[in-house]
Amino acid sequence: MQSSLQKSAPAHLNCAQRKWDQLGDPAHVLCREDVVWILEFIKKKVAEEDPQLMELSQPRLLQNFRHFAEIALMLINQRSRFDSEADLLKAWIAEATHGLTPSDRRDSAKLSSPSN
């Protein structure tokens, strides 16, 4: 019975890691569902009082929140068109998730503009 519980936790973590890998792929075009997933991910981390979130300074937390709000407003105002401002959106995502993402709790190189 313990083995099934042990297997479910890594599967859940692997699912989140696969999602972050997909989002970090420069070829991946963000869609509304991706943006909602990211906002829900952040909300969950805040609700759980994630220890890594608690380690961030107050000014950094304010930056995270500011970018979270920018993403939410973009979602509300643009409905389903994210391709026109994809680079800006990815930069906001990197800032809003600072300290929270699975790989290094943030892999800004993947979510920011792709390197040439």
LINSUL-V92157 format. One record per residue. N is the residue number from 1. PSI is psi in degrees with one decimal (NA if undefined). OMEGA is omega in whole degrees, -180 to 180 (999 if undefined). BURIAL is I if it has 24 or more other C-alpha atoms within 12 Angstrom, else O. Layout:
# LINSUL-V92157
N/PSI/OMEGA/BURIAL
N/PSI/OMEGA/BURIAL
This chain:
# LINSUL-V92157
1/-39.2/178/O
2/-34.6/-178/O
3/-35.4/178/O
4/-35.3/176/O
5/-39.7/179/O
6/-34.8/180/O
7/-32.8/-177/O
8/-36.2/-180/O
9/-50.9/178/O
10/-34.4/179/O
11/-41.4/178/O
12/-44.1/178/O
13/-39.9/178/O
14/-36.3/179/O
15/-46.4/179/O
16/-40.8/179/O
17/-42.5/178/O
18/-39.4/178/O
19/-44.8/179/I
20/-38.0/177/I
21/-42.2/178/O
22/-45.9/-180/O
23/-32.1/-180/I
24/-10.5/179/I
25/120.6/-179/O
26/-25.2/-180/O
27/-14.0/-178/O
28/128.0/177/O
29/121.7/-180/I
30/139.7/175/I
31/173.8/-179/I
32/-42.6/-179/I
33/-36.6/177/O
34/-45.5/-178/I
35/-42.5/178/I
36/-42.1/179/O
37/-43.6/-180/O
38/-45.6/179/I
39/-39.8/178/I
40/-37.4/177/O
41/-47.7/180/I
42/-45.7/180/I
43/-42.3/180/O
44/-43.2/180/O
45/-40.2/178/I
46/-45.5/-179/I
47/-36.3/180/O
48/-5.4/-175/O
49/52.6/-179/O
50/129.6/-178/O
51/-34.8/-179/O
52/-29.7/175/O
53/-38.8/-179/I
54/-20.1/179/O
55/-13.2/-178/O
56/146.6/178/O
57/161.3/179/O
58/-44.4/177/O
59/-36.8/179/O
60/-40.1/177/O
61/-39.5/178/I
62/-38.8/176/O
63/-44.9/178/O
64/-47.9/-178/I
65/-41.9/179/I
66/-45.0/-179/O
67/-33.6/174/I
68/-45.1/180/I
69/-40.2/178/O
70/-43.0/179/I
71/-44.8/-179/I
72/-42.5/179/I
73/-38.1/177/O
74/-40.7/179/I
75/-42.9/180/I
76/-46.6/-173/O
77/-33.2/-175/O
78/-3.2/179/O
79/-91.0/-174/O
80/12.3/-178/O
81/101.4/-180/O
82/-9.8/-175/I
83/-30.9/-178/O
84/-24.4/-179/O
85/38.2/-175/O
86/-43.3/-179/I
87/-41.6/178/O
88/-44.6/-180/O
89/-43.3/179/I
90/-36.6/177/I
91/-42.9/178/I
92/-40.1/179/I
93/-44.6/179/I
94/-40.0/180/I
95/-41.6/-178/I
96/-28.6/-178/I
97/8.9/-180/I
98/124.0/178/I
99/0.1/-174/I
100/-17.9/-174/I
101/152.5/-175/I
102/-45.2/-177/I
103/110.2/-177/O
104/17.9/-176/O
105/5.8/173/O
106/124.1/174/I
107/81.9/-174/I
108/-23.8/180/I
109/-33.6/-180/O
110/-37.7/-175/I
111/-17.0/177/I
112/-176.7/-177/I
113/138.4/-179/I
114/145.9/179/O
115/152.2/-178/O
116/NA/999/O
